[in-house]
Amino acid sequence: MSQHSSVRAAVFSAGSWGTAVAKVLADAGTDVIVHARRDEIADAINTVHRNPGYFPDIELPATLTATTDPAAALRGADFLVLSIPAQTLRTNLAAWAPHIAPDTVIVSLMKGIEIGSGLRASQVITEVTGVSADRVAVLSGPNLAGEIMDGQPAAATIACPDEKTARRFQQACHTSYFRPYTDTDVTGCELGGAVKNVVALAVGIASGMGLGDNATAMLITRGLAETTRLAVAMGAHPATLAGLSGLGDLVATCSSPLSRNRTFGTHLGHGLSVEEATAATRQTTEGVKSAEAILALARAHDVEMPITDVISALLHEKVTLDEAAAALMQRPTKPER
């Protein structure tokens, strides 16, 4: 690793999305160190330049290294990039916080809402670390990790209240195949990323039940409507939800078989229980965890979110699959706008 490199990023952790963003950063010329929880993953990244847990067949850039020591990973980091399950953020970050330098920018890749507090990831970060909101950015958009690992074209939004901070991270991760845009609407970006997972569960259920593309399009469109209602009620700009972190992410997650949330929904649509679908999906499915937290936010802001409502009820076994499908179709008709 060059001592003269201007920019250094620490990526926590070595899951599929963390690995993909680490590769993007390295391809953009940023020095990257990944914090892995398991020795064998860190060793494999350092010796054979591969992540055997997620992408065993894809070679990682030689400038990308790994460690299991959080303090070593954070030493001299310009950016701390967080990609861990939203529900484990608070406890993990509390342990890492003492090693975060006073001028390190924290970038959240997380698309979930904390159960209990109803906080978005950026809010949990500022609460746990005490850093100012100007030093916390979020990256969100239609980004399927497998495609990005293959170097296929993608774009994302980097949102931060401080435009300069967003631009600094934009430079650190801009490559020939990955095009980041900047924004200041952190709330809109994060809510778009969190709610789309719940809508993708609905789309997966519909597809698992054998419903067609019209049903998918209906759920995507009405899902975007309820996401926008909640986001605007919480202070976001409606245009953000028509952008990459809103509509873009929603379309990718709802239409791709690579999407964990859609896949989980498909299992439910085939008649599997939540436990069986969890076992079959294997990776973190944020929509399953966040649905009730999003619904609580909707109720607190007096916003109607019928799709989220039905999915939350289904996940908690308050309605059957057939009742859920019927509830989504038999809503009272009204003007569209």
N, C-alpha and C positions, 0 to 999 in steps of 0.2 A: 504493500500500500504506500503510495507516494506521500511523503511528508509535506510536499509543496502544494498538493491539491487544495483548491480554494474552498470547496464545499464538502461537508461530511454529513451523512445521514445515518441514523441508527433506526433500524426497523424492528419493532417488537410486534409480532413474532413470526415464526417460520411456517405459518399455515399457507393455504393456496393463494389468498389475496395478498398477504404480506410478502410472499415470495415473488409474486408477479410485479408488485410495485417496487420491490427491491431491484428486480431486473431492469425495470424501466429507468429507475434512478441511475443505476450503473451504466446503462446504455447511453444515458444523457451526459455521462462524464462525471457524475457525482461519486465520491468514495462512499461505499455502503458497507455497513456491518449489521448483520442480522442477529438478533437475540433469539436463540432457540432454547426451548426448555430441555430438550433431550440431547445428551452428549453425542449419540450416534448421528443425529441430524447435523449438528454443528461440524462434526468430523467429516461427514460426507461432503458438505458444502465446501469445506476447506481443502480437502484432498482430491476429490473427483469432480468438484464443481457441479454437484447435482443435489436436489432435494428428494431423497428416496421416498419420503412420506407422501409427497404430492405429485411431483413431476420427475419421476425416475429417468425418463428418456430425454429430458431437455437439459442441455449444457448451460450452465450459468456463467456470466462474465467472470474473468479471472480477478477483476477488481472487487468482486463481491466476496466478503469473508463472513465468518460466523463465530459466535461465542455463546457460552451459557452464562456468562458473568454480566449481569446488568450494568454494573459500574464501569466495566471495561468497554461495553458497547456504547455507553453514554459519554465517555470521555472525549471532550472536544467536538461533540456533535452540534452542528448548526441546526439540524432538524431531528426531532424524535417523531417517528411515524408509527402510530399505534394501530395495529390490526389484530384485535383480540375480541372474543365475544363480548357484546355490550354489557351483559349481566355480570361479567367478571372484571370489568374495567376498574371499578372503585377499589377493590381489594388489591389487585395487582399494581395499580398506579400508586397506591399509598406506599407500597414497598419500594417502588422505583424512584419515587419523588425526591428523596434525599440526594440522588446522583444526578439530577437534572440541573445543568448549569443555568445561571441567571438569564442568559440571553438566548438559550435554545428555544426554537419555535416548535410547538407541538402540533402535529398534523394528525387529525382523526380520519381513519378510513372506515369507521364503524357506522353501521346502518341499523341502529336499534334505539329503543327508548327504555330507560331503566325502570324496572318494575318497582312499584312502591313510591319512588320519588317523582316519576313522570319526567325526569330530566333527560335532555338530549345529551349525546356524548360530550359535546364541547362544554356543556354546563357542568357535567361531572368532572371534567378535566380542570376547569378553573376552580371548582369547589375543593377538589382534593389537593391540587398543587399550589393554589393561591396565585398562579400567574394571571396576568391581565388578559382580557378577551382579545386584545390586539395581537397577542402572541399565540393564539390558537386558531388554526385553520382547519377546514374540512375538505376532503376530496371526495367527490361523488359524481356518478354518471353511469352510462350504460357500459359497464366494464366487466365482462365475463373473463375470469382469470385465465382459463385455458386458451382463449383466443389471443390474449395479450402476450402470454408466454410464447405463442407461435409467431409473434411479431405482426399480427393482423391489425389493421387500422382501428383506432379507437380514440375517443375524446372524452374529456371530463371537465367538471367545474371545480375550481379551487376557490372556496369562499372564506373570507376573513374580514372582520370589521376594518382592518387596516389594509388598504389596497397594496401598499408597498410590500408588506409581508406576503400577500398572495402572489405578487409578481416574482418575489425571490424564489418561492417554491415552484412557481411556473417554470422558471429558468432551470431549476434543478431537475425537473422531470420531463422536459420537452424533448421528444425524439422524433425520428422520421415517421414512426408509426403511432405515436401517442401525442395527441394535441390537447393541452390543457388550456382552458379559458379561466378568467378570473371574475369574481363577483364579491359583493359585500353582504349579500343576504344569506347569512349562516343558517338562520331559522328555516327558510324555505328549502335550502339545500338538504339540511338534515331531515326535515319532515318528508320531503320527496323520497329520500332514500329509505326511510323507515316504513312509511305506509305502503310503498310499492311491494314490499315483501308480503304483506297481508293480502293485497290484491292478487299477487302471483299465486298465493295459496288457493284463492277462489278460482282463478283461471285453471290451475292444475286439477282442482276437483271437477270442474266442468268437463275438462278434457278426459279425465279418468272415467267419467260417467258416459262418455261417448258423445258429448255435445260438440257442435261444430265451431267453425271460425266466426260465425255471426255472434255466438254467445261470448267467445273470447273478446271480440271487438267491443261488445256491449259492456263487459266487465272492465276492460281497460279504460273505456271512455267514462263510465260512471265512477270508476275507481279514481280516475284523475280528478273528477268533479268533487268527490268527497275529500280527497287529499288537499285540493286547493282551498276548499271551505275551511278546513282546520288550520292550514298554514296561514291564510289571510287573517283568521280570527286571532292567531298568535303573533301577528305583526309582520308576516312575510309579504313580499311583493308577488302579486298573482303571476307576473311574467316569468318569475323563477320556475314556477311549476310547469310552464310550457317549454322550458329549456332542457338541457342535458341531464340535470340532476332530478328533474321531474318527469316529463313525458319520455325523455330518452331512456332513462333508467327503467321506467315502468314497461316500456315496449320490449326492451332486451330481456328483462327478468320474466315477463309474462309469456314471451314467445319462444324462448330458447329451452331446449331439452337439457342444456348445460346448467340451467338455474336450479339451485338447491330447493328454493321455496316452491317453484312450480312443480318440481319432481315430488316433493313431499305431498303437495296437494293432489297430484295424480295418484299417489298411493292411497290417499284417503278416498278419492273418487272411485278407486277399484274396490273399496270396502274394507281396507285395512284400518285397524284402530290407530290412535295417536302413538301408542307404544310401538306397534309394529312398523308404522311409517318412520318413526325415529330410528329404529334399528336398521331399516332398509336404506335410509338416507346417509347415515354415518357422520356427516359433517354438521356443524352448527347451522341451524335453520332459524335465522333471526326473527322471521315473521311469526313463528310459533310462540316465541317468548314475548315478543313485543305487542301482540294483538291486544291483550288486556290493558297494557299500559297506554296504548294509543286510544283505546275506547274510553279509558278514564280521563284522558286529556280532552276528548271530544265532549264528554259530559260536563267537565269543568268549564268548557268554553261554549256550552249550549249549541254544539254543532251536530247535525245529523250525519251519521256515517253508517248507512245500512249494510254495506258489504262487510266492513270491519265488525259490526255488531253480530252478523250471522256467523262469520268465521270464528270469532271469539267464543260464541255459544257452542259451535260444533267442536272446537278444540277442548272445551271443558265439558263435553258430553251432555250439554243441556238440550240439544236438539239432535235428531238423527240426520243422516245424509240426505234422505229424501225430503225431510222437513226443511233443511238448509237450502236445497235447490229450489223448492217451492217458494220459500220466503224471498229469495233473490228475484224470482220472476213475478211474484204476485204483489209487488208493492203497489200502492195506489198511484194511478196515473196522474200526471200534472204537467204544466208547461215545462219545457226543457230548461229554459233560462228564467 
